[in-house]
Amino acid sequence: MDKIWLIIQREYLTRVRKKSFLVISLLAPLLLAGTTIAVSKLNSASGPDVVAVHDASGLQVAAHLTDTDEIHFVPATPGTLAQAQAAFEKAKPKQAALLSFPAGFGLDSAKGTQILAKGNVSLNRQNNIRKAVNKAIGELKMARSGLKQETIDNLQAKVDLAAINLDELGGKRNDVGTTTAMAYFLSILVYMFIFIYGVQVMRGVSEEKSNRIMEVMISSVKPFQLMMGKILGIAGVVLTQFALWLVLSWGITTVVMPLLLKNDKPTTTITTNGATVVRPAAPASSPAVAATSPAGDQAAVATPQPGHPFSIWSVLDGLPIGSIIGGFLFYFLGGYLLYSAMFAAIGSAVDDQTDAQQFMFPVTIPLILSYIVSINVIINGDPNGPLAFWLSMIPFTSPIAMVMRLPFGVPTWQLVLSGALLIVGFVGVTWVAARIYRVGILMYGKKVTYSELSKWMFYKG
């Protein structure tokens, strides 16, 4: 154990003292938070897309177009479509699109509507405009039939279905959106970091083998001690990086982001045909083109409403945080140890990184398939179904499948059984990997095949 501890210290200190480790550990959460804040600020500062409306239908469709968070409608220059298009191309500031309702436009055959723009119109912008147009046409049809929107709203049923988990004492409300997002997030973390740090183990072993450092180290320690020390040392690096990210994320989400995102929504000044329109980034409560100024433009002035402090931790309320954190750490470490043993065996068996690809594929297949299948079976299916159960019991798939099930709630006996099977699987895989490792680290200049690897497992000594 003393020799294994020395190897763990060497692997750990060698990696945490690198500048790249400090940069990734300290700056990654800051860069992620900074990018999120910058995107939020830019989106709110730019305001909604300004869309000019040319209505030649005679049905006053433009008067029923209602502003949204994404779209602000303004009247186009009076006259023909060509005149409106010429004014649109010269508009300052730039308008996003020109919406045209032709003279033959009718409520029963709503054809001929066009969106004119400089360049391609994004799918998201088309959908936003289409929703606003459909809503306006629907209002006109209701007015023609004598119906009112209030009547339609009263006839429609709006039932709020609350999912209650009866396994919890007194029943607990189940937020499906938050639970699903947490399942995705945790499974991606496990999938990504097992790959990243497992490959680090393989490359480290392969580099030391190619530099002949192994020959010196084997004279002092056993191959199994060397392999375990390397795997556990890198595991310590992973936990250190997680701890730093957790502390920095907590500080950013509870202190920094609330201060930066609590400001009121900014206003946007739009000038069209000589009239100035001052609007907040929030949607208007009245039709956008119904009330116009003498110049034919809307004059809408609104007071921005104060925002609410942002806190990501409030979103996690109601989730089994204790079991999620504990289960995540256990299954992440268990999955890392299991797969890293196989990656270490691959690194010891090959002389070149290019030769490692043929052995990496069968090792990573269970990891890849468990992620793909778990999404369809657990998230989009039944997280407590028979297939989800067996996926979370098999050691090669349980690190991802069980982590994906944790936010939905897992019976204690299944956690205990799955954890025990994962430990047994890790011990068995480590024994097999160690048999390959002890032969492979001293084997040079030979093209290794699967049959050759199977023979190494039964060599004596």
C-alpha positions in Angstrom: 0.0 0.0 0.0 2.9 2.4 0.7 4.2 1.9 -2.9 0.7 2.4 -4.3 0.3 5.6 -2.2 3.6 6.9 -3.6 2.4 6.3 -7.2 -0.9 8.0 -6.4 0.9 11.1 -5.1 3.2 11.2 -8.1 0.3 10.9 -10.6 -1.8 13.4 -8.6 0.8 16.1 -8.1 2.2 15.8 -11.6 -1.2 16.7 -13.0 -2.6 19.3 -10.6 0.6 21.3 -10.8 0.3 21.8 -14.6 -0.9 25.2 -15.8 -3.4 23.5 -18.1 -5.1 21.9 -15.1 -5.3 25.2 -13.2 -6.6 27.1 -16.3 -9.3 24.5 -17.0 -10.4 24.1 -13.4 -10.5 27.8 -12.5 -11.5 29.4 -15.8 -13.9 26.9 -17.2 -16.8 27.8 -14.9 -16.0 31.5 -15.3 -15.9 31.3 -19.1 -19.2 29.3 -19.1 -20.9 31.8 -16.8 -19.4 34.7 -18.7 -20.7 33.3 -22.0 -24.2 32.8 -20.5 -24.3 36.3 -19.1 -23.0 37.8 -22.4 -25.5 36.0 -24.5 -28.3 37.0 -22.1 -27.2 40.7 -22.2 -26.8 40.8 -25.9 -30.2 39.2 -26.5 -31.9 41.6 -24.1 -30.0 44.6 -25.4 -30.8 43.9 -29.1 -34.5 43.8 -28.3 -37.2 42.1 -30.6 -36.9 41.9 -34.4 -38.5 44.8 -36.1 -40.8 43.6 -38.9 -42.5 46.2 -41.2 -46.0 45.3 -42.4 -47.4 46.2 -45.8 -51.2 45.4 -45.8 -52.9 45.8 -49.2 -55.6 43.2 -48.3 -58.2 45.8 -47.1 -58.9 43.5 -44.1 -56.8 45.4 -41.6 -54.8 42.3 -40.8 -51.9 44.5 -39.6 -54.1 46.1 -36.9 -54.5 42.6 -35.3 -50.8 41.7 -35.2 -49.7 41.6 -31.6 -46.1 42.1 -30.5 -44.2 39.3 -28.7 -40.9 39.0 -27.0 -39.3 38.2 -30.4 -41.2 40.4 -32.9 -42.2 44.1 -33.0 -44.4 45.0 -35.9 -44.4 48.5 -37.4 -46.3 49.8 -40.4 -44.5 49.9 -43.7 -44.3 53.0 -45.9 -47.7 53.7 -47.4 -48.0 53.0 -51.1 -47.3 50.0 -53.3 -45.2 47.0 -52.3 -42.3 48.3 -54.4 -42.3 51.6 -52.5 -42.5 49.7 -49.2 -39.7 47.5 -50.2 -37.5 50.4 -51.2 -38.1 52.1 -47.9 -37.4 48.8 -46.1 -34.0 48.5 -47.7 -33.1 52.0 -46.7 -34.5 51.9 -43.1 -32.3 53.0 -40.3 -31.8 51.1 -38.0 -32.1 48.0 -40.1 -35.4 46.1 -40.0 -35.5 42.3 -39.8 -38.1 41.7 -42.5 -41.0 43.1 -44.5 -44.3 41.2 -44.2 -46.7 41.7 -47.1 -50.4 40.9 -47.3 -51.4 41.2 -51.1 -54.6 42.6 -52.4 -56.1 39.2 -53.1 -55.6 38.0 -49.5 -58.7 36.5 -47.9 -59.5 34.9 -44.6 -60.7 31.6 -46.1 -57.9 31.3 -48.6 -55.0 32.9 -46.8 -52.5 32.7 -49.6 -49.9 35.0 -51.1 -48.4 36.3 -47.8 -44.7 37.0 -48.2 -41.7 37.7 -45.9 -39.1 39.8 -47.7 -35.7 40.2 -46.2 -32.1 40.9 -47.0 -30.6 37.4 -47.1 -32.2 34.2 -45.8 -34.8 34.4 -43.1 -34.1 32.1 -40.2 -36.5 29.3 -39.4 -37.0 30.7 -35.9 -38.0 34.1 -37.2 -40.3 32.6 -39.8 -42.1 30.6 -37.0 -42.4 33.7 -34.8 -44.0 35.7 -37.7 -46.2 32.8 -38.7 -47.6 32.4 -35.1 -48.4 36.1 -35.0 -50.1 36.0 -38.4 -52.2 32.9 -37.5 -53.3 34.6 -34.3 -54.4 37.7 -36.2 -56.3 35.7 -38.8 -58.0 33.7 -36.1 -59.2 36.9 -34.4 -60.6 38.2 -37.6 -62.5 35.0 -38.3 -63.9 35.1 -34.8 -65.0 38.7 -35.2 -66.7 37.8 -38.5 -68.6 34.9 -36.9 -69.6 37.0 -33.9 -67.5 35.2 -31.4 -65.3 36.8 -28.8 -61.9 35.7 -27.6 -63.2 35.6 -24.0 -65.9 33.1 -25.0 -63.4 30.8 -26.7 -61.1 31.0 -23.7 -63.9 30.1 -21.3 -64.9 27.1 -23.4 -61.3 25.7 -23.5 -60.3 23.5 -20.6 -57.0 24.3 -19.0 -56.2 21.6 -16.5 -53.1 21.8 -14.4 -51.9 18.2 -13.8 -49.6 17.8 -10.8 -47.4 14.7 -10.7 -47.1 13.4 -7.1 -44.5 10.9 -6.0 -46.3 8.7 -3.5 -43.1 6.9 -2.5 -42.1 10.1 -0.6 -43.6 10.7 2.8 -46.8 12.8 2.4 -46.4 12.8 -1.3 -44.0 15.0 -3.3 -44.6 17.1 -6.4 -42.6 15.9 -9.3 -41.3 18.5 -11.8 -40.8 16.5 -14.9 -38.9 19.2 -16.8 -36.4 19.7 -14.0 -36.0 15.9 -13.4 -35.4 15.2 -17.1 -32.9 18.1 -17.5 -31.0 16.8 -14.4 -30.9 13.3 -15.8 -29.5 14.5 -19.1 -26.9 16.7 -17.3 -25.6 14.0 -15.0 -25.4 11.3 -17.6 -23.5 13.6 -20.0 -21.0 14.4 -17.2 -20.4 10.7 -16.5 -20.1 9.8 -20.2 -17.8 12.7 -20.9 -15.4 12.4 -18.0 -15.1 8.6 -18.2 -13.9 9.1 -21.7 -11.6 12.0 -21.0 -9.9 10.6 -18.0 -9.9 7.0 -19.1 -8.1 8.1 -22.3 -5.6 10.0 -20.1 -4.8 6.8 -18.2 -4.3 4.9 -21.5 -2.0 7.6 -23.0 0.0 8.0 -19.8 0.7 4.2 -19.7 1.5 4.2 -23.4 3.9 7.1 -23.2 5.7 5.7 -20.2 6.0 2.4 -22.1 7.4 4.0 -25.2 9.9 6.0 -23.2 11.1 2.8 -21.4 10.3 4.4 -18.0 8.3 1.3 -17.2 11.4 -0.9 -17.1 12.8 1.2 -14.3 9.6 1.4 -12.3 8.8 -2.3 -12.6 12.1 -3.0 -10.8 10.7 -1.4 -7.7 6.9 -2.0 -7.8 4.6 -4.7 -9.0 2.7 -4.1 -12.3 -0.6 -4.3 -10.4 0.5 -1.6 -7.9 1.7 0.6 -10.7 -1.6 0.3 -12.6 -3.8 0.9 -9.5 -1.6 3.9 -8.4 -2.0 5.5 -11.8 -5.8 5.0 -11.9 -6.4 6.2 -8.3 -4.1 9.1 -8.7 -6.0 10.4 -11.8 -9.2 9.7 -9.9 -8.0 12.2 -7.2 -7.4 14.7 -10.0 -11.0 14.3 -11.2 -12.4 14.8 -7.7 -10.3 17.9 -7.1 -11.5 19.4 -10.4 -15.1 18.6 -9.5 -14.7 20.2 -6.1 -13.3 23.4 -7.6 -16.0 23.5 -10.2 -18.7 23.0 -7.6 -17.4 25.8 -5.3 -16.9 28.2 -8.2 -20.3 27.4 -9.7 -22.0 27.9 -6.3 -20.3 31.3 -6.0 -21.2 32.4 -9.5 -24.8 31.3 -9.4 -25.6 32.6 -5.9 -23.6 35.8 -5.9 -22.3 37.0 -9.3 -25.2 36.1 -11.6 -28.0 37.6 -9.4 -26.1 40.9 -9.3 -25.6 41.0 -13.1 -29.1 39.7 -14.2 -31.3 41.6 -11.7 -31.3 44.8 -13.8 -34.5 45.8 -15.5 -35.0 44.9 -19.1 -33.5 47.5 -21.3 -35.5 49.6 -23.7 -35.1 49.7 -27.4 -35.4 52.9 -29.5 -36.7 52.4 -33.0 -37.0 55.1 -35.6 -39.3 54.5 -38.6 -40.4 57.2 -41.1 -39.3 60.0 -38.8 -41.2 58.7 -35.7 -39.4 57.4 -32.6 -40.7 54.4 -30.8 -39.4 53.6 -27.4 -40.1 50.0 -26.3 -39.1 47.6 -23.6 -37.7 44.1 -24.6 -40.8 42.6 -23.0 -43.9 42.0 -25.2 -46.5 44.7 -25.5 -49.9 44.1 -24.1 -51.8 45.8 -26.9 -51.8 45.2 -30.6 -48.6 46.5 -32.2 -50.0 48.2 -35.2 -53.5 49.2 -34.1 -52.6 52.6 -32.7 -50.5 54.7 -34.9 -49.0 58.2 -34.9 -49.8 60.9 -37.5 -46.9 59.6 -39.5 -48.5 56.2 -39.6 -46.3 54.6 -37.0 -47.0 53.3 -33.6 -46.0 55.3 -30.5 -45.7 52.8 -27.7 -44.0 53.9 -24.5 -43.8 51.3 -21.6 -42.2 51.2 -18.3 -39.9 48.2 -17.7 -40.8 46.0 -14.9 -38.2 45.0 -12.3 -36.8 41.5 -12.7 -36.5 38.7 -10.2 -33.2 37.6 -8.8 -31.8 34.6 -10.6 -30.8 31.5 -8.6 -30.2 28.1 -10.2 -30.5 26.4 -6.8 -34.2 27.3 -6.6 -34.8 25.1 -9.7 -33.5 22.1 -7.9 -36.1 22.3 -5.1 -38.0 19.0 -4.8 -35.3 16.8 -6.2 -33.6 14.1 -4.0 -30.3 16.1 -3.9 -28.7 13.9 -1.3 -29.1 10.7 -3.2 -28.3 12.4 -6.5 -25.0 13.8 -5.3 -24.0 10.6 -3.4 -25.1 8.3 -6.2 -23.4 10.5 -8.9 -20.0 10.4 -7.1 -20.2 6.7 -6.5 -21.3 5.7 -10.0 -18.9 8.1 -11.6 -15.9 6.8 -9.6 -17.1 3.2 -10.1 -17.5 3.7 -13.8 -14.2 5.5 -14.1 -12.3 2.8 -12.2 -13.9 0.0 -14.3 -13.2 1.6 -17.7 -9.8 3.0 -16.7 -8.6 -0.5 -15.9 -9.5 -1.5 -19.4 -7.9 1.6 -20.9 -4.7 1.0 -18.9 -4.6 -2.6 -20.3 -5.0 -1.1 -23.8 -2.2 1.4 -23.2 0.2 -1.3 -22.0 -0.6 -3.6 -24.9 0.2 -1.2 -27.8 3.4 0.6 -28.8 1.7 3.3 -30.9 -1.4 5.4 -30.2 -2.8 4.6 -33.7 -2.8 0.9 -32.7 -4.9 1.6 -29.7 -8.0 2.5 -31.8 -8.8 -1.1 -32.7 -8.9 -2.0 -29.0 -10.8 1.2 -27.8 -13.8 0.5 -30.0 -15.1 -2.7 -28.2 -14.3 -1.2 -24.8 -16.3 2.0 -25.5 -19.3 0.2 -27.2 -21.1 -0.5 -23.8 -20.6 3.1 -22.7 -21.9 4.6 -26.0 -24.9 2.1 -26.2 -25.8 2.6 -22.5 -26.1 6.4 -23.1 -28.2 6.1 -26.3 -30.4 3.3 -25.0 -30.9 4.9 -21.6 -32.2 8.1 -23.2 -34.9 6.2 -25.0 -35.7 3.8 -22.2 -35.4 5.9 -19.1 -36.0 9.5 -20.1 -38.5 8.9 -22.9 -39.8 5.7 -21.5 -40.3 4.2 -18.0 -37.4 4.9 -15.6 -38.6 2.1 -13.4 -39.3 -0.4 -16.2 -37.6 -3.8 -16.5 -35.2 -2.7 -19.2 -34.2 0.3 -17.2 -33.7 -1.9 -14.2 -31.3 -4.3 -16.0 -29.4 -1.5 -17.6 -28.8 -0.1 -14.1 -27.6 -3.5 -12.8 -25.1 -4.5 -15.4 -21.7 -3.0 -14.3 -20.7 -1.9 -17.9 -24.0 0.2 -18.3 -25.0 1.0 -14.7 -22.7 4.1 -14.4 -24.8 6.0 -16.9 -28.2 4.2 -16.6 -28.4 4.5 -12.8 -27.2 8.1 -12.8 -29.9 8.9 -15.3 -32.5 7.2 -13.1 -31.4 9.0 -9.9 -33.4 12.2 -10.4 -36.6 10.2 -10.9 -36.1 8.3 -7.6 -34.7 4.8 -7.2 -35.6 2.3 -4.5 -32.8 1.8 -1.9 -32.5 -1.9 -2.5 -31.8 -1.3 -6.2 -29.1 1.2 -5.4 -27.5 -1.3 -3.0 -27.7 -4.2 -5.5 -26.4 -2.1 -8.4 -23.6 -0.7 -6.3 -22.5 -4.1 -5.2 -22.6 -5.5 -8.7 -20.5 -2.5 -9.9 -17.9 -3.2 -7.2 -17.7 -6.9 -8.2 -17.5 -5.9 -11.8 -14.7 -3.5 -11.1 -12.7 -6.1 -9.2 -13.2 -8.7 -11.9 -12.3 -6.3 -14.7 -9.2 -5.0 -12.8 -8.0 -8.6 -12.3 -8.3 -9.3 -16.0 -6.7 -5.9 -16.9 -3.8 -6.5 -14.5 -3.0 -9.9 -16.1 -2.8 -8.1 -19.5 -1.0 -5.1 -18.0 1.9 -7.1 -16.4 2.8 -8.7 -19.7 2.0 -5.8 -22.1 4.2 -3.1 -20.4 7.3 -5.1 -21.1 6.3 -6.3 -24.6 7.8 -4.3 -27.5 7.8 -4.5 -31.3 5.0 -7.0 -31.6 1.7 -6.5 -33.3 -0.9 -7.4 -30.7 -4.1 -9.2 -31.5 -7.2 -10.2 -29.5 -6.0 -13.9 -29.4 -2.6 -12.7 -28.1 -4.3 -10.7 -25.3 -6.3 -13.8 -24.3 -3.0 -15.7 -23.9 -1.5 -13.0 -21.7 -4.3 -13.5 -19.2 -3.1 -17.1 -18.4 0.7 -16.5 -18.4 2.2 -17.6 -15.1 4.5 -15.4 -13.0 
